[in-house]
Amino acid sequence: MASNISSGSVPHLPGMEVTELSKNTYEVYIGPAHPGSGHMRIIVEVDGDVMVRVDPDIGFVHRTMEKLAEGRDWIKNIPLFERMAILDACNITLPYVEAVERLLGTEPPDRARYLRTLLCEINRIASHLYGMGIFGVFLGHSTLYMWAFGDREVFIDLAEQMTGARLTHSYPVFGGVRRDIPDDFPENARKATKYMRNRLNEYAKIFLNNPNIRSRLENVGIMSKNLATELGIVGPNLRASGVRYDVRLNEPYEAYGDVEFEIPVFEEGDSLARAWARVEEIRQSLNIIEQAVDWLEKHPRENFMHEKFWKTAPKLYKDVFSGQIDYAGKYRVKLMPLFASLKVPPGKAFARVEAGRGEMVYYVESDGEDVPYRVRVVSPSFRNVIAFKYLMPGHRLMDLPAIYGSFDYFPPEWDR
Amino acid sequence: MVGGEKKLISIQDSLKNVLKDNIISIEQAKGYIDVLVPTDKLVDSAKKLKEFGFDHVKSVTAVDYIAKKQFKITYHISSYLNEELSKYIIGLSTIINRDDPHLPSLSKIWVSAEFQEREVYEFFGIIFDDHPDLRLLLLTPVVAALKPLRKDFVVKEESDNIEVDYAAYNATKWW
């Protein structure tokens, strides 16, 4: 301690000056060169190895999407916003689509609602597996990383069969979805859910119940119910602190009002609970996927686009849909021409969905032009980043990766 | 949806009861209820709404109405712990002058607004008085000096060089 030095515990040698330090702490800069996944920096002030001040310095992959959106056609913003979190593309763009639909006054048909729900859950699983894999790397558990990324491929393949793209699907569009599922999709989806259920038990064995991992995570980074509420934390991190809040439950959107699922809530609020919350959510997502494909099988060849847009569809689009031309990849089916010249009535709309990492919020304002007047995007990771500042002080530096990873942070998403 | 509409009317009534004459106007927008209050009653309204049960901020949104020379700041708030209130989103809004953009910070009432107010500060140049830690969050001082989300900032092509304002660089608080 600085005060001890000046009080004479160190002998004063001739020519040696002892000055009292105002602070006996170091500043440690973690990042911005990829501390785990994505670019961010955490400035940590440490006293010994205990963190006393943590300052998240973010914005290294900022793209000003809110500004770019003001110069693009309504439909062209969907592929733009997707770039925030390509592994969670449907969830990330869905509230934008919903907000614009509220302004347009169009409701998607039932089949589109189920198709969106289906892709949202596929995305959620892929996103959780990605987060868990990175978490594994943080704790030096590279087996989980390999497993999670390998299993994530199953769900990326499902999304590809459904949408034609592995990651940036641009699947939900105003009034419906871009295309229907192929006929063999329900069977493949059931195989995938069966496989994943078995794998989750193995995840618990190798990772969550592993004594080494538990000793790193248990009782580390405890966030109480009140603190989580106060900081406005979202997603599985919030539910791991005992708050029963999920947009799918509190304001059901798409088909979530019609399917049965549970919201896993944990009381502990530590890093281990946050990891468990993700595993349990994957289990619930598998149930939703099964219910959605059951419904889709029972209602084949229904319309998946609002009539207003569908009637402007080119003949080829309708032929492919009605099964007259098979999906052979021979034809390039363009979107309806109405989207290109779309003007949205003036108004303000707000929409929220539960994305993989938590609540995703859009505020859209239109002044009747072919581009938005203002789009405000608040992504789940942006709302979680404040936790680093208030939760980490008091913990040891070695707990930083455990807390940091348990929040499933994703810099491209919070930077926008 | 008859039941839903009735509920909305009752939440509007209870908002009127809570905020009383602070309200300039209350309007049902699409997906949220927009409550406009004067800037000097913003803190008072926020305190009352927090007591009522709205415990966190979802989004702090600024919109630049350049033609009217105004900024509209909206705090979209809701509740986690009160299940009934969690179904609603309230937009607590205030309008400020564009030439001298100042408004009181609500970060001490809702901690969850802290980082979002910092973001609005750097993108619009709007000053939040009494903010505990008003620094740049996402941008560098050079870009923040341009106030990129204001409507008079026009996005240049990527090949164009952005003029570097070194005076702004030196004047802005940095790490």
Interface residues (C-beta under 8 A of the other chain):
Chain A: I43 D57 I58 G59 H62 T64 E66 K67 L68 G71 A99 R102 L103 K225 A228 T229 E230 L231 G232 L238 V243 R244 Y245 N250 E251 G347 K348 A349 F350 A351 R352 E359 V361 Y363 E365 Y373 R374 R376 V378 F382 R383 V385 I386 Y390 D415
Chain B: A29 K30 G31 Y32 D34 D55 H56 V57 K58 S59 T61 V63 D64 T74 H76 Y80 L81 E83 S86 K87 I89 G91 W110 V111 S112 E114 F115 Q116 F123 L137 L138 L139 P148 L149 F153 V155 W175
